[in-house]
Amino acid sequence: MNAYTKRVTIKQVAEEAGVSTQTVSRVINDRPDVAPETRQRVQEVINRLGYQPSSVARSLIQGRTRTLGVVGYGVEYFGPSRNLSGIEQQAGEMGYALILDLVREPEQSDVRHILREMLSRRVDGIIWAVPEIGRNREWLAQAPQVPVPLVFLSTQPRTGVAIANVDNRSGGRMATRHLLEQGRRNIGIITGPLSWWEARQRKCGWRDALESAGLPAPDTLVVEGDWSAASGEEGLRWLLERCSHLDALFASNDQMALGAMKAARRAGLRVPDDLAIVGFDDIPEAAYFCPPLSTVRQDMVELGRLAVRELSRMIEASLGGETILEPRAILLRPQLIVRESSTLSGNVANTFRR
């Protein structure tokens, strides 16, 4: 006997039940226009022969494949990798398969070949999880012409575009206000690469908080990093040379905060006594830094899940003949996590602050 049993076809079921293949299809798809006795006879044959309908064929009949396209970048970074994890989890729970395309050059604005490839795979919708860098969103003017729903991550809100993102500006304000509440007044910032929209938003939040407190935000308090710990170390050295009275630092991600802590120790500064530090992300290791790192938590897994739920909502509406007049921009509010790197000993009053 062969190790594999030959697949039973819909034609065999029809012949065995004495009906047409169209009738079998109606039974499989639970159509109402089938006599009860005929439905029972066909179902008995399906069960006896072990017939399994083709998921591909059924998807073509239904006008959908239950497959989502995901265009991503930067799985080596904490945020994008967690986004993809959330997308995979939610898609699995909702019965969607995924087709993933990772881009190597996120700055590119000509993405026609990527869209053509996704559409050729008959995806029901696309999640664009590539960060907004430089001018790589110029193609959005053509987005309404894409024949399937699109949801964007890491993109600034735009009219007519569905977006799910973290409120990075609010997170920057939270971090800086916390440092101000600790009595710090000379607060520097190590930004991410300023070609990234998220990095610019976090810098705006830092500036907002200083201006609200009536404090200047001069360029001498700003240095641009590249998300790496090495750039955090170099960035703090540069800031200390320019601002001898620096008493606090907002590092725009936790890796750069780690590098800044190393630079502070080498400069003979105690954290937080001489220099208070707050990061951004709340990576799993942040609680184990020395001292434990205060940081802004962004739930990137939930953001990925949210993108799938929003895309599914748009897909269902389009299949139902509905028109979504205004795609939504949804911003998740981050949380401030207060640990020992920003507060003097014994003053960690709130571990979680909104």
Helices and strands as residue ranges (DSSP letters): H 10-17, H 21-28, H 36-49, H 55-62, E 67-72, H 78-93, E 97-102, H 112-120, E 125-129, G 138-145, E 150-153, E 163-166, H 168-181, E 187-191, H 197-212, G 219-221, E 222-224, H 229-242, E 248-251, H 254-266, E 276-281, G 284-288, E 294-297, H 300-319, E 329-332, E 335-337, E 352-353
